[in-house]
Amino acid sequence: MIHIHKPLLYVLCAIIMAACTTDTTCRKEMDVAMGLTLQADSLNAKEHAVIYTNWDSLTVEALGKNELLIDNGKSVKRLFLPLRPDTTVSAFLMTFHEQTDTLFVEHTPRQYFVSLACGCAIYHTITAAWSSDTRVDSVQIINASVENAVQDNLRIYLHE
């Protein structure tokens, strides 16, 4: 017969009981947002191209939700914009350099089970993106998968 000391038996029982309890704390980042960057150029007074990658005096509103995401942001290098889980097209009204642009992002939302404690997150796959602004040369999809990781998904190429 195996002989176990009572204090050791109590410790083993406590460990087993703790291992069997349900984890109710979500330890995973649940924010899902599309990363957007800018690659732009403009001509200075001497007609030389000046390249810049920051927005200045930027205001962004999520259309359909009427939610102001950024209000007069200064020197914004990267935007993180939430895509709508209830539709396949998200639109953002963007005002910078005193001109307004609408960015459209076509995407496929999909539920992703994280855990019992966290529940589900809505991930997206970007299928197309375009702009209403004539200054925008193109909108490039860098990474089509929008998840809960910090990453660049779109880049706007702008020429002023």
Secondary structure, DSSP 4 states (H G I P E B T S, - for coil): -----HHHHHHHHHHHHHHTSPP----S-----EEEEEEEEEE-TTS-EEEE--BSSEEEEEETTTEEEEEEESSB-EEEEPPPTTSSEEEEEEEETTEEEEEEEEEEEEEEEEETTTEEEEEEEEEEEEES-TTEEEEEES--EE-SS----EEEEEE-
